[in-house]
Amino acid sequence: MFKPSQSNASRRRIVIAGATGRVGSALIASLVSEPLDLVALTRNPDARGLPSGVSLAAVNFDVPSTLDDALRGADRLFLAHGTSPRQVANEIALIDAAVAAGVKQIVKLSAMGPPSRLHPMDWHMQIEAHLATADIGYTVLRPSSFVDILARAGAQVADDSWGGAAGDGVVNLIDTRDVADAARVALLDEAHPTAQRAYHLTGPRAVSMLEIAEEISKLVGRTVTYQQRSPSEQREKLLASGLNEFVADLLLGLDRLFHQSALAETTSTVKELTGHEPRSVAGWLSENIAKFRK
Ligand SMILES: NC(=O)c1ccc[n+]([C@@H]2O[C@H](COP(=O)([O-])OP(=O)(O)OC[C@H]3O[C@@H](n4cnc5c(N)ncnc54)[C@H](OP(=O)(O)O)[C@@H]3O)[C@@H](O)[C@H]2O)c1
């Protein structure tokens, strides 16, 4: 599907927005050995942990000239942004700065899900609609929910308070390393630089919270249960745990999608793009099981 080229990719300048985030940092780790000029974009000028050879571009979304400076001379942009009410305005500002700078390809990290008023689905719809007005090549990556969301459950599993409103619905969780691998392939593609594409990225199969509880039980050597709650019970629990209403409602929205099995689709896209099978939830749990132990 994609055709990476060693020679043409030489010293291409790729700007990575969301570079300190989950997908962005995995993407940088996988690109750092390529003959590229990599620029990590962050709001934090003291950002640490970037591999050597990666330049840092500190941006302030309230100062548009900092975006123009970061994008100057760039060939391609990886566009990711943490979940925030500023996401739509900030991503659109980056798209506009990239177009003005002559960037030829944007790889946008979006989200799989039904058209909906739920955040962040509605935000991604607005950003994708803006991208569609640009005369530029782009690849929109729409992953299902990241398996890392289970990390939140670690402490709750350990003190036997894990639960939610997902019922027995199923969700096809994806490993962020697979999302980064797909982004890498799209960013290095030389065959279709002006193409405008969108892909749904998923793990190998959908699982329920009950199956996840069984898998964790096997790994920790004791019975772990997922406590079934109504949405209002779950909202109370989330607020009581110190989360604000915005985050609580975001998590409840996810539970609603899980309950409806709205993110249950299985695609072969990770395999087709990257050449390898998507990583499994069981594999991620096994790598991260320390988070779930008492
Ligand atoms: N979590 C999931 O299950 C999931 C599933 C599918 C799609 N997605 C999408 O993937 C994208 C990344 O989500 P994520 O949760 O994984 O984010 P993340 O990787 O934790 O964060 C991405 C980066 O965005 C940057 N950022 C810039 N402005 C920001 C702001 N105002 N608020 C927060 N971060 C800001 C931050 O970098 P600096 O601090 O260095 O500036 C942060 O490191 C989102 O668009 C989300 O909708 C997520």
The ligand as an SDF file (V2000), in Angstrom:
LIG
                    3D

 48 52  0  0  0  0  0  0  0  0999 V2000
   -6.5370    7.8390   24.5590 N   0  0  0  0  0  0  0  0  0  0  0  0
   -7.1830    7.0840   23.6880 C   0  0  0  0  0  0  0  0  0  0  0  0
   -7.6860    5.9960   23.9830 O   0  0  0  0  0  0  0  0  0  0  0  0
   -7.2920    7.5630   22.2490 C   0  0  0  0  0  0  0  0  0  0  0  0
   -7.8550    6.7250   21.2890 C   0  0  0  0  0  0  0  0  0  0  0  0
   -7.9600    7.1620   19.9680 C   0  0  0  0  0  0  0  0  0  0  0  0
   -7.4990    8.4250   19.6400 C   0  0  0  0  0  0  0  0  0  0  0  0
   -6.9680    9.2080   20.6010 N   0  0  0  0  0  0  0  0  0  0  0  0
   -6.5110   10.5600   20.2290 C   0  0  0  0  0  0  0  0  0  0  0  0
   -5.1030   10.6170   20.3350 O   0  0  0  0  0  0  0  0  0  0  0  0
   -4.7170   11.9740   20.5880 C   0  0  0  0  0  0  0  0  0  0  0  0
   -3.6690   11.9780   21.6720 C   0  0  0  0  0  0  0  0  0  0  0  0
   -4.3240   11.6150   22.8640 O   0  0  0  0  0  0  0  0  0  0  0  0
   -3.5330   11.1490   24.1340 P   0  0  0  0  0  0  0  0  0  0  0  0
   -4.5090   11.0770   25.2390 O   0  0  0  0  0  0  0  0  0  0  0  0
   -2.7540    9.9220   23.8350 O   0  0  0  0  0  0  0  0  0  0  0  0
   -2.5690   12.4080   24.3650 O   0  0  0  0  0  0  0  0  0  0  0  0
   -1.1320   12.3710   24.8670 P   0  0  0  0  0  0  0  0  0  0  0  0
   -0.3210   11.5140   24.0130 O   0  0  0  0  0  0  0  0  0  0  0  0
   -1.1570   12.0950   26.3190 O   0  0  0  0  0  0  0  0  0  0  0  0
   -0.7130   13.9050   24.6680 O   0  0  0  0  0  0  0  0  0  0  0  0
   -0.3260   14.4260   23.4480 C   0  0  0  0  0  0  0  0  0  0  0  0
    0.4820   15.6970   23.6120 C   0  0  0  0  0  0  0  0  0  0  0  0
   -0.3000   16.8250   23.2120 O   0  0  0  0  0  0  0  0  0  0  0  0
    0.4060   17.9750   23.6020 C   0  0  0  0  0  0  0  0  0  0  0  0
   -0.4930   19.0950   23.8660 N   0  0  0  0  0  0  0  0  0  0  0  0
   -0.4090   20.2960   23.2770 C   0  0  0  0  0  0  0  0  0  0  0  0
   -1.3480   21.1030   23.7400 N   0  0  0  0  0  0  0  0  0  0  0  0
   -2.0500   20.4290   24.6680 C   0  0  0  0  0  0  0  0  0  0  0  0
   -3.1350   20.7570   25.5260 C   0  0  0  0  0  0  0  0  0  0  0  0
   -3.7170   21.9660   25.5150 N   0  0  0  0  0  0  0  0  0  0  0  0
   -3.5830   19.7940   26.3680 N   0  0  0  0  0  0  0  0  0  0  0  0
   -3.0290   18.5740   26.4040 C   0  0  0  0  0  0  0  0  0  0  0  0
   -1.9730   18.2040   25.6140 N   0  0  0  0  0  0  0  0  0  0  0  0
   -1.4960   19.1340   24.7600 C   0  0  0  0  0  0  0  0  0  0  0  0
    1.1880   17.5970   24.8670 C   0  0  0  0  0  0  0  0  0  0  0  0
    2.5340   17.9210   24.6360 O   0  0  0  0  0  0  0  0  0  0  0  0
    3.3160   19.0680   25.4540 P   0  0  0  0  0  0  0  0  0  0  0  0
    2.8270   19.0170   26.8690 O   0  0  0  0  0  0  0  0  0  0  0  0
    4.7320   18.6250   25.3310 O   0  0  0  0  0  0  0  0  0  0  0  0
    3.0140   20.3390   24.7640 O   0  0  0  0  0  0  0  0  0  0  0  0
    0.9650   16.0810   24.9910 C   0  0  0  0  0  0  0  0  0  0  0  0
    2.1660   15.4100   25.2870 O   0  0  0  0  0  0  0  0  0  0  0  0
   -5.9980   12.7380   20.9080 C   0  0  0  0  0  0  0  0  0  0  0  0
   -6.3840   13.4800   19.7950 O   0  0  0  0  0  0  0  0  0  0  0  0
   -7.0190   11.6430   21.1760 C   0  0  0  0  0  0  0  0  0  0  0  0
   -8.3450   12.0120   20.8530 O   0  0  0  0  0  0  0  0  0  0  0  0
   -6.8310    8.8200   21.8850 C   0  0  0  0  0  0  0  0  0  0  0  0
  1  2  1  0
  2  3  2  0
  2  4  1  0
  4  5  1  0
  4 48  2  0
  5  6  2  0
  6  7  1  0
  7  8  2  0
  8  9  1  0
  8 48  1  0
  9 10  1  0
  9 46  1  0
 10 11  1  0
 11 12  1  0
 11 44  1  0
 12 13  1  0
 13 14  1  0
 14 15  2  0
 14 16  1  0
 14 17  1  0
 17 18  1  0
 18 19  2  0
 18 20  1  0
 18 21  1  0
 21 22  1  0
 22 23  1  0
 23 24  1  0
 23 42  1  0
 24 25  1  0
 25 26  1  0
 25 36  1  0
 26 27  1  0
 26 35  1  0
 27 28  2  0
 28 29  1  0
 29 30  1  0
 29 35  2  0
 30 31  1  0
 30 32  2  0
 32 33  1  0
 33 34  2  0
 34 35  1  0
 36 37  1  0
 36 42  1  0
 37 38  1  0
 38 39  2  0
 38 40  1  0
 38 41  1  0
 42 43  1  0
 44 45  1  0
 44 46  1  0
 46 47  1  0
M  CHG  2   8   1  16  -1
M  END
$$$$
